[in-house]
Amino acid sequence: MTRGRALVAVRYGLLVLVLAAVVWALARNWGEVSAELGRMSWPVVVLALVLTCGAPVFTLVGWRVLLADLGTTLHLAPAASVFFVGQLGKYVPGSVWTVLAQAEMGARLQVPRRRMAVTGLLSIGLAILCGSLLGVVALPRLLARGSSPVTAWVVVAALVLGAVLLWPPLLNGIVARGLRVLRREPLEHRLGGRAIGVTCAWFTLAWVSAGAGVAVLVRDLQPDASLADLVVAGVCGFALASAAGQLSVLVPAGVGVRDGVLALLLVTFMPLSAATAVVVVARFLAVVADLLVAGGGWAWGRRHHLLGSPG
């Protein structure tokens, strides 16, 4: 067996183990969890779905800003097709399928594969960075395993670290070195500070939108939850959990990792059964949201020969 096939086998094996552990834990507490699920109101679930759908839409806008700054401006329809369909690659074990799918579809729009790939990789990196910086607010609560005040130095340290990592000369240097390592030609355009800032603003808005979807689910099951609980554990906690999930490249879409971290944050102020119900519904809504936006992108892409064989 080659090294590549062995790695794929390990990834699929790990995915099976993670899913088995999640199913076992859910089945073990299903009596309490099902009761909490039954308490959720449908209007709240629909609102949570709308907020969850906002995340990929806002991320698309930031992705387009990056791509335009690197030299290609795509209209909204083809950009949505490339981005949303390519995003489904995150459900396959590995870390490059999303980028490869976007590069292949972009090539049919005369976008250089190298440019599209760099845009995809930068988007993933910046999204993780923005989620981590927003999630720093929830880190003291996670470490303390209970309600813990957010100290000013944590926020200041996060802002300083973000400013350093997002400094255009440093970011462009990292991209250039990466292309040299891969023996690829350098990009024709360098990233500008304005594009980086605007992209990160949209990515942060995407995290807030998805986190707000979690917060409304929490509020539905825990009406006495304070605003601090909803913001710190719901919005910022979701960003932290999702960033941790995205860093776990061996499992698709952070399955198990994101859910576990989010549950640890939610149980600091609500019962485990209720926290589990929120995590289960939030995961389900995230998948539905990805399928909804990808469905529209797939339909447009098929009609304009971005998928499959042209003809």
VMD Tcl script that draws the C-alpha trace (Angstrom):
set ca {
  {0.00 0.00 0.00}
  {1.35 3.41 -0.95}
  {1.75 6.19 1.59}
  {-1.10 8.17 0.01}
  {-3.53 5.25 0.20}
  {-2.48 4.48 3.75}
  {-3.20 8.09 4.77}
  {-6.62 7.97 3.12}
  {-7.35 4.70 4.94}
  {-6.33 6.29 8.25}
  {-8.58 9.28 7.60}
  {-11.61 7.15 6.77}
  {-10.88 4.90 9.74}
  {-10.69 7.90 12.05}
  {-13.94 9.24 10.62}
  {-15.68 5.94 11.34}
  {-14.36 5.92 14.91}
  {-15.45 9.51 15.52}
  {-18.92 8.90 14.11}
  {-19.25 5.69 16.13}
  {-18.30 7.55 19.31}
  {-20.79 10.33 18.56}
  {-23.60 7.85 17.83}
  {-22.81 5.86 20.98}
  {-22.81 8.96 23.18}
  {-26.05 10.16 21.60}
  {-27.78 6.78 21.97}
  {-26.64 6.55 25.59}
  {-28.43 9.79 26.46}
  {-31.18 9.64 23.83}
  {-34.05 9.66 26.34}
  {-33.08 13.06 27.75}
  {-31.87 14.46 24.43}
  {-35.04 13.52 22.55}
  {-37.11 15.27 25.21}
  {-35.04 18.45 24.72}
  {-35.41 18.20 20.95}
  {-39.17 17.97 21.40}
  {-39.10 21.27 23.32}
  {-37.60 23.19 20.41}
  {-40.08 25.37 18.54}
  {-40.10 25.19 14.76}
  {-39.99 28.98 14.24}
  {-36.77 29.09 16.27}
  {-35.26 26.22 14.27}
  {-36.17 27.99 11.00}
  {-34.60 31.23 12.29}
  {-31.48 29.30 13.25}
  {-31.35 27.82 9.73}
  {-31.60 31.29 8.16}
  {-28.76 32.55 10.36}
  {-26.71 29.44 9.57}
  {-27.24 30.00 5.82}
  {-25.80 33.48 6.27}
  {-22.39 32.00 7.10}
  {-21.54 30.55 3.65}
  {-23.04 33.60 1.93}
  {-20.88 36.05 3.90}
  {-17.86 33.79 3.39}
  {-18.50 33.86 -0.36}
  {-18.38 37.66 -0.34}
  {-15.02 37.64 1.45}
  {-13.69 34.96 -0.92}
  {-14.64 37.12 -3.92}
  {-12.77 40.08 -2.42}
  {-9.60 37.99 -2.14}
  {-9.96 36.61 -5.66}
  {-10.53 40.10 -7.09}
  {-7.48 41.47 -5.29}
  {-5.38 38.67 -6.80}
  {-6.49 39.62 -10.30}
  {-9.88 38.00 -11.15}
  {-13.29 39.54 -10.64}
  {-16.13 37.03 -10.95}
  {-19.79 37.99 -11.14}
  {-21.89 36.74 -8.24}
  {-23.56 33.79 -10.01}
  {-20.41 32.02 -11.28}
  {-18.57 32.88 -8.07}
  {-21.37 31.34 -6.00}
  {-21.33 28.23 -8.16}
  {-17.58 27.73 -7.80}
  {-17.47 28.53 -4.10}
  {-20.58 26.74 -2.86}
  {-20.08 23.54 -4.84}
  {-16.40 23.46 -3.95}
  {-17.25 23.84 -0.26}
  {-18.83 20.39 -0.27}
  {-15.29 19.03 -0.51}
  {-14.89 19.66 3.23}
  {-17.11 16.64 3.89}
  {-14.48 14.35 2.33}
  {-11.64 13.28 4.66}
  {-8.60 15.36 3.81}
  {-7.78 19.04 3.54}
  {-7.48 19.89 -0.16}
  {-10.65 18.68 -1.88}
  {-12.40 22.04 -1.55}
  {-9.46 23.85 -3.12}
  {-9.06 21.30 -5.91}
  {-12.76 21.44 -6.80}
  {-12.76 25.24 -6.89}
  {-9.59 25.32 -9.00}
  {-11.06 22.89 -11.54}
  {-14.34 24.80 -11.85}
  {-12.51 28.11 -11.97}
  {-10.38 26.88 -14.86}
  {-13.56 26.63 -16.95}
  {-14.04 30.35 -16.29}
  {-10.48 31.10 -17.44}
  {-9.27 31.68 -13.89}
  {-5.70 30.37 -13.46}
  {-5.71 27.30 -11.26}
  {-2.83 28.65 -9.18}
  {-4.72 31.87 -8.43}
  {-7.91 30.02 -7.54}
  {-6.03 27.54 -5.35}
  {-4.19 30.29 -3.47}
  {-7.49 32.12 -2.94}
  {-9.03 28.93 -1.56}
  {-6.14 28.20 0.78}
  {-5.98 31.81 1.97}
  {-9.72 31.78 2.61}
  {-9.44 28.69 4.76}
  {-6.49 30.12 6.68}
  {-8.07 33.54 7.22}
  {-11.41 32.00 8.21}
  {-9.67 29.86 10.85}
  {-7.72 32.88 12.07}
  {-10.85 35.06 12.33}
  {-12.74 32.29 14.09}
  {-9.88 31.74 16.51}
  {-9.58 35.44 17.33}
  {-13.32 35.74 17.90}
  {-13.27 32.50 19.88}
  {-10.54 33.72 22.23}
  {-13.31 35.36 24.24}
  {-14.67 31.87 25.06}
  {-11.28 30.33 25.87}
  {-11.20 31.26 29.61}
  {-14.63 29.64 30.06}
  {-13.51 26.50 28.25}
  {-10.33 26.17 30.30}
  {-12.11 26.86 33.58}
  {-14.98 24.52 32.67}
  {-17.34 27.12 34.09}
  {-18.32 30.77 33.92}
  {-15.10 32.76 33.78}
  {-14.60 36.48 33.14}
  {-12.80 37.53 29.98}
  {-9.65 39.36 30.99}
  {-8.54 42.35 28.96}
  {-5.10 40.91 28.27}
  {-6.64 37.96 26.42}
  {-8.50 40.28 24.05}
  {-5.49 42.58 23.61}
  {-3.18 39.63 22.93}
  {-5.62 38.31 20.32}
  {-5.83 41.69 18.58}
  {-2.04 42.09 18.53}
  {-1.53 38.56 17.20}
  {-4.19 39.12 14.54}
  {-2.60 42.40 13.44}
  {0.81 40.73 13.09}
  {-0.46 37.71 11.16}
  {-2.59 39.88 8.86}
  {0.23 42.35 8.10}
  {0.29 42.38 4.26}
  {4.10 42.05 3.81}
  {4.14 39.01 6.10}
  {1.08 37.40 4.51}
  {2.41 37.98 0.99}
  {5.77 36.57 2.05}
  {4.12 33.40 3.34}
  {2.23 32.97 0.05}
  {5.38 33.56 -2.03}
  {7.43 31.10 0.02}
  {4.68 28.49 -0.20}
  {4.60 28.77 -3.99}
  {8.39 28.47 -4.14}
  {8.29 25.33 -2.01}
  {5.68 23.90 -4.38}
  {7.82 24.99 -7.35}
  {5.08 27.21 -8.74}
  {5.36 30.60 -10.38}
  {4.70 33.60 -8.11}
  {1.34 35.33 -8.24}
  {0.92 38.26 -10.61}
  {-0.61 40.42 -7.87}
  {0.15 40.91 -4.20}
  {-2.58 41.10 -1.57}
  {-3.38 44.59 -0.38}
  {-4.14 45.62 3.17}
  {-7.65 46.82 2.31}
  {-8.59 43.50 0.71}
  {-7.27 41.56 3.71}
  {-9.20 43.77 6.12}
  {-12.47 43.62 4.15}
  {-12.17 39.85 3.73}
  {-11.62 39.32 7.46}
  {-14.61 41.55 8.23}
  {-16.87 39.37 6.06}
  {-15.41 36.17 7.51}
  {-15.99 37.45 11.05}
  {-19.58 38.33 10.13}
  {-19.99 34.78 8.85}
  {-18.85 33.39 12.22}
  {-21.20 35.74 14.08}
  {-24.15 34.74 11.88}
  {-23.59 31.01 12.41}
  {-22.95 31.55 16.13}
  {-26.16 33.55 16.42}
  {-27.96 30.51 15.00}
  {-26.57 28.47 17.88}
  {-27.48 31.20 20.38}
  {-31.17 31.25 19.40}
  {-31.33 27.47 19.83}
  {-29.75 27.81 23.27}
  {-32.18 30.56 24.25}
  {-35.11 28.39 23.20}
  {-34.09 25.57 25.57}
  {-32.57 27.77 28.28}
  {-34.73 30.92 28.49}
  {-32.92 32.15 31.60}
  {-29.52 32.14 29.88}
  {-27.83 35.51 30.26}
  {-26.69 37.63 27.33}
  {-23.09 36.91 28.35}
  {-23.75 33.17 28.16}
  {-25.32 33.50 24.72}
  {-22.53 35.67 23.32}
  {-19.52 34.03 24.97}
  {-20.54 30.35 24.76}
  {-22.95 30.57 21.83}
  {-21.42 32.99 19.32}
  {-17.74 33.13 20.36}
  {-17.79 29.52 21.54}
  {-19.12 28.32 18.22}
  {-16.35 30.21 16.40}
  {-13.71 28.67 18.67}
  {-15.16 25.17 18.29}
  {-15.45 25.48 14.51}
  {-11.91 26.81 14.15}
  {-10.66 23.85 16.18}
  {-12.69 21.55 13.95}
  {-11.23 23.05 10.78}
  {-7.73 22.50 12.11}
  {-8.50 18.79 12.53}
  {-7.87 18.00 8.87}
  {-8.09 14.24 9.39}
  {-11.87 14.34 9.87}
  {-14.28 16.04 7.43}
  {-15.94 19.33 8.41}
  {-14.56 19.02 11.95}
  {-17.00 16.21 12.80}
  {-16.75 15.36 16.49}
  {-14.15 18.03 17.31}
  {-16.40 21.06 16.79}
  {-19.33 19.35 18.45}
  {-17.32 18.26 21.47}
  {-15.78 21.69 22.13}
  {-19.14 23.42 21.69}
  {-20.82 20.97 24.07}
  {-18.12 21.60 26.71}
  {-18.85 25.31 26.52}
  {-22.63 24.96 26.63}
  {-22.68 22.67 29.67}
  {-21.15 25.50 31.71}
  {-24.65 26.95 32.05}
  {-27.17 24.38 30.76}
  {-27.88 20.65 31.26}
  {-25.89 18.15 29.20}
  {-29.05 16.85 27.51}
  {-30.01 20.35 26.36}
  {-26.45 21.12 25.23}
  {-26.36 17.87 23.25}
  {-29.68 18.73 21.59}
  {-28.33 22.13 20.54}
  {-25.12 20.57 19.17}
  {-27.06 17.93 17.20}
  {-29.48 20.45 15.68}
  {-26.69 22.95 14.93}
  {-24.72 20.27 13.06}
  {-27.83 19.21 11.12}
  {-28.64 22.82 10.17}
  {-25.05 23.41 9.03}
  {-25.27 20.45 6.65}
  {-28.68 21.58 5.37}
  {-27.36 25.11 4.81}
  {-24.37 23.81 2.85}
  {-26.64 21.63 0.71}
  {-29.09 24.47 0.05}
  {-26.49 26.94 -1.19}
  {-24.56 24.23 -3.04}
  {-27.78 23.13 -4.76}
  {-28.22 26.55 -6.31}
  {-24.53 26.69 -7.25}
  {-24.68 23.19 -8.75}
  {-27.73 24.06 -10.88}
  {-26.05 27.18 -12.26}
  {-22.77 25.33 -12.81}
  {-24.41 22.48 -14.74}
  {-26.27 24.95 -16.91}
  {-23.05 26.79 -17.75}
  {-20.85 23.68 -18.07}
  {-18.72 24.24 -14.98}
  {-19.36 20.66 -13.85}
  {-18.78 17.44 -15.73}
  {-18.06 17.33 -19.41}
  {-19.00 20.36 -21.43}
  {-21.65 19.84 -24.02}
}
mol new
graphics top color blue
foreach p $ca { graphics top sphere $p radius 0.5 }
foreach p [lrange $ca 0 end-1] q [lrange $ca 1 end] { graphics top cylinder $p $q radius 0.2 }
display resetview
